[in-house]
């Protein structure tokens, strides 16, 4: 399509034009063979849908695998720790675990200000006893906690606080317990993980609110230990009357079990969504015309989207793509996209001529809608495929399933749904009722009621245009919303509104929080969430105990090297979140041992010779040194973190620890099992920016390729950036973190931003109105309502997720709501207004010739058609010619020489002739002869002129029909322009 820029002509439709023509031909082919294209997708969906047989086998909901970076550094660090410091089940130490371990736990919270009361402690002791009595049957063997517990020196790992309570008995209230260390026997017991909510005076506990107990099981046989943990969840704390304490509980298995249980929450929601989508689509396509009613079209449009989900998911399951819980969000998204395409196709279908053959109507529909739905499909699919670049498997699976579903949705829209449009069009052409499929009259018989007219009379259409009657909402956009939006004062308000939107969005972007809280992977009412809440409330003072690993061989006996190491240790201790007084080091203890045994540990041989003896005495430290073949290959020490309670704290802790380790001249590495999940902080922002940048660049390229206006493509790109900024800012203000879930939707955001802006932008640049304001109004007239329908249908598709108990689904709803809301506002408000300021087609209008200025009118006139129905003494004329305003000068004030008369078959009139010069204005402009079609249904007579021929002033005008050629135009009475204007008015009447 040519675009006028400063008087120059440049063609940018080299892709768009052949693409539209190709789809026009494809639409005609579908229209000629509708049953083939209707049945084939049903058969394909049945075959591919059988892939759901493998659903249970393909489910992959391991939290670590799906929600942590595949190439996260913590996984490499864990591998190094696992290889150099293998677990010793005979000397268990939870501090030295490289995984979370296998455990059950409960937190007892006192109902009174202090938990160290006899009543509260007795209830805690009874719970402890109940846990230790839990047993299971494995085969023919009865297994108890004593047989499965993690051991040290052949005894189950005790809860030291329970030993202290048992030791002091009823005197515990009078005992001065120090915090965080309490000297118990010959050792100092760390109470930071066992006693919470403490009120301390000079390290002495005055009161405490909570006590937490752990029950660790042996690593190795997970099938047996999982059975015991499941039994723990079943019986705890059932049938126990607790008056002094409240108890929450959890296990190492709970987070995974609760996460997998979330899939059950989404199944009924999808059923509700499907019903809502069908209901809204039917309501939107409902017509008060029993023939033109689009109830079945709407139903099959939603069915088309459902078939796309069935086929795509089935195919992915056949191939073996893992099915992650995040994929369960996809059907809600696909439903919205599919219904959006349906509304666009229906809108274009309604703008075709009802008298055309159905295959021609579908060809015209595809020609108009092809670019819009193709751009949206390409942008959405590419956005998802770019999402495959992320290192999170949950995101990869979601993107793969969703992109495939969108492709199927597109394929079924132009085959299955297009074929049904043709079948429905055939019914309409026969003027059959939408429900009974029986032929009904066009006009209400005399004497019948209005209810009969409403229910049993149909087939009306716009007599002026020959298309289906325009819906009231379309009139609203053309008569009210569009003109109001293009007024100068409205544009100023829109600009101010956009400025406010941008300011709030940018402010929100600076408030964004990163990372997913693992507690959010469980349902809101899960026992795990209550446990995490108590843990955060009472046990956040002391965070994870971090291991600092010295990698490779190191000269531990060399004073200079040891000085460097001690300097690095001081750097760690100086970090704000590190407790300086809690430090565990085998090297420090070994030096203390050497000092008291008079060993010169600065000599390599002495250092190595006595190390074995030291490690035999201190078995815990033996797990901290990889001393093999008389060489120390790796060793580790431990530092204690404090006040790590939020995601920001976790992110800062991880970054500062790793930065401190990198700055140290000694090759150091920091590790804790929680770092596996904290790694998301290191990549979430960079990956999000990378995906958005790449996707935006691709979207710009596609827009430039398919939208025949470069500046319009830039506005589409602007819309992408604007919506992304808005969604990011407002989601932060709505308490949504930037995590793997929101990262998915931000990628989707790009696709939807293109959807709304591409539809309206393409409609703007492709119409021939002379002014930018008229183009904007016309674009809103044609696509404003379909865009609103698509937006509302998408929101309705995800609104049920707002009622979900699961964070993932609620987050999906929140961000999708923001995406659709802001995309819609951009599509029908911001973009139309901004386009009126930068309409390049009007820049060179002053330099256009008069012929070019009249070109739009010429194109309109050339589409002139008339339909004549003659009944005895009356004849009625229907036409779809868009008459020009009375102020438009068809010819100058002098005599008009191009007015025609038309002679029909003498059998059709009383006088033998029909003088059309007095009824329909026919004329020649700029040497062009325009097409006229005359239909007489009763006698099947059609009169057609020889179309689009250039005639000189001496040429004759002929109309071919059942009569002889017309007489020479010189014998026709001349008419001036004023008379001609009168004829136009009479024709319209």
Buried (B, 14 or more C-beta within 10 A) or exposed (E): BEBBBEEEEEEBBEBBBEBBEEBBEBBBBBBBEBEEBBEBBEEBBEEBBEBBEBEEEBBBBBBBBBBBBEEBBBBEBBEBBEEBBEBBEEBBBBBBBBEEBBBBBBBBBBEEEBBBBEBBBBBBEEBBEBBBEBBBEEEEEEBEBEBBBBBBEEEBBEBBBBEBBEEBEEEBEEBEBBBBBBEBEEEEBBBBBBBBBBEBEEEBBBBBBBBBBBBBBBBEEEEBBBBBBBBBBEBBBEEEEBEBBBBBBBBBBBBBBBBBBBBEBBEEBBEEBBEBBBEBBBEBBEBEBBBBBBBBBBBBBBBBBBBBBBBBBBBBBBEEBBBBBBBBBBBBBBBBBBBBBBBBBBBBBBBBBBBBBBBBBBBBBBBBBBBBBBBBBBBBBBBBBBBBBBBBBBBBBBBBBBBBBBBBBBBBBBBBBBBBBBBBBBBBBEBBBBEEEEEBBEEBEEEEEEEEBEBBBBBBBBEEBBBBBBBEBBEBBBEEBBBEBBEEEBBEEBEEBBEEBBEBBEEBBEEBBBBBBBBBBBBEEBBBBBBBEBBEBBBBBBBBBBBBBBBEEBEBBBEEBBEBBBEBBEBBBEBEBBBEEBBBBBBEBBBEBBEEEEBEBBEEEBBBEBBEEBBEEEBBBBBBBBBEEEEBBBBBBBBBBBBBBBBEBBBBBBEBBBEBBEEBEBBBBBBBBBBBBBBBBBBBBEBBEBBBEBBBEBBBEBBBBBBBBBBBBBBBBBBBEBBBBBBBBBBBBBEBBBBBBBBBBBBBBBBBBBBBBBBBBBBBBBBBBEBBBBBBBBBBBBBBBBBBBBBBBBBBBBBBBEEBBBBBBBBBBBBBBBBBBBBBBBBBBBBBBBBBEEBBBBBBBEEBEEEEEBBEBEEBBBBBBBBBEBEEEEBEBBBBBEBBEEEEEBBEEEEBBBBBBBBBBEEBBEEEBBEBBBBBBBBBBEEBBBBBBBBBEEEEBEBEBEEEEEBEEEEEBBBEBBBEEBEEBEEBEEBBBEBBBBBBEEBEE
